[in-house]
């Protein structure tokens, strides 16, 4: 699953703790590679940089993104 370097969020107040619970619930639904991608996006990396680092194509990352959105049932909110 995710590692501390993949997603660096530290809960400091009630709102942060609630956000952390939501994030933990989302990450629990994802496989390791999807968690890696989410963590790297959260930390500001571009899709191109992530693809290079994970040794996959950008097309693969966009497929993962669609799969993540489907898993967490956000519809088309973040699909461009």
C-alpha positions in Angstrom: 0.0 0.0 0.0 1.1 3.6 0.3 4.3 4.6 2.1 5.0 7.8 4.0 7.0 9.1 1.0 4.1 8.5 -1.4 1.5 10.6 0.5 2.8 13.1 3.1 -0.3 14.3 5.0 -0.1 14.8 8.8 -3.3 15.5 10.6 -3.0 18.5 12.9 -6.6 19.4 13.7 -10.2 18.0 13.6 -10.6 19.0 9.9 -7.2 17.5 9.0 -8.1 14.3 10.9 -11.4 14.0 9.0 -9.5 14.6 5.7 -7.0 11.9 6.7 -9.8 9.4 7.4 -11.3 10.1 3.9 -7.9 9.8 2.3 -7.1 6.5 4.1 -10.5 5.2 2.9 -9.7 6.1 -0.7 -6.2 4.7 -0.6 -7.5 1.4 0.8 -9.5 0.9 -2.4 -6.4 1.4 -4.6 -3.6 -1.0 -5.6 0.1 -0.2 -4.9 0.8 1.4 -8.3 -2.3 3.6 -8.1 -1.3 4.7 -4.6 2.2 5.5 -5.9 0.7 7.6 -8.7 -1.6 9.5 -6.3 1.2 10.2 -3.9 3.4 11.6 -6.6 0.6 13.7 -8.0 -0.1 15.0 -4.5 3.5 15.9 -4.2 3.4 18.0 -7.4 5.0 15.7 -9.9 3.8 15.8 -13.5 2.3 12.8 -15.3 5.4 12.8 -17.6 7.8 12.6 -14.6 5.7 10.0 -12.9 5.5 7.8 -16.0 9.3 8.0 -16.4 9.9 7.2 -12.7 7.4 4.3 -12.6 8.6 3.0 -16.1 5.2 3.1 -17.6 3.7 5.2 -20.4 1.6 8.3 -19.8 -1.3 6.5 -21.4 -1.0 3.9 -18.7 -1.2 6.6 -16.0 -4.3 8.1 -17.6 -5.9 4.6 -17.6 -5.0 4.3 -13.9 -6.5 7.7 -13.3 -9.8 6.6 -14.9 -9.7 3.4 -12.9 -9.1 5.3 -9.7 -12.0 7.7 -10.4 -14.3 4.7 -11.1 -13.2 3.0 -7.9 -13.9 6.0 -5.7 -17.1 6.8 -7.7 -16.4 10.4 -8.4 -17.9 10.2 -11.9 -16.3 12.6 -14.4 -15.4 15.3 -11.9 -11.6 15.2 -12.5 -11.5 13.7 -16.0 -10.5 16.3 -18.5 
